[in-house]
Amino acid sequence: MDRTLQDDFENQFNDVISRFESKHFFQSDWDIASFAVFFIFIGMILLLVVLVIIRCCCCCCCCSCDDHKQPRRQKVGVENTALEP
């Protein structure tokens, strides 16, 4: 069992090394497409993290929270006390 696992690892390692030497990293168009989708996904996650960090820094450091609170609404009209228990 251990010998086959070691052989499999060596075969994959040799395959990677031979691809680096031949500068032919992808075997098919599907490999290229999956690689592109993977990096687009990682890029979007990193972009969202950066936007969250920027939002947190701008809200917490630059402006005070008291200035941005909305004023309470004032009641207009007559209170209907018949609806109270």
MODELLER restraints for C-alpha pairs under 7 A, 6 or more apart:
rsr = mdl.restraints
at = mdl.atoms
rsr.add(forms.Gaussian(group=physical.xy_distance, feature=features.Distance(at['CA:19:A'], at['CA:25:A']), mean=5.36, stdev=0.5))
rsr.add(forms.Gaussian(group=physical.xy_distance, feature=features.Distance(at['CA:26:A'], at['CA:32:A']), mean=6.35, stdev=0.5))
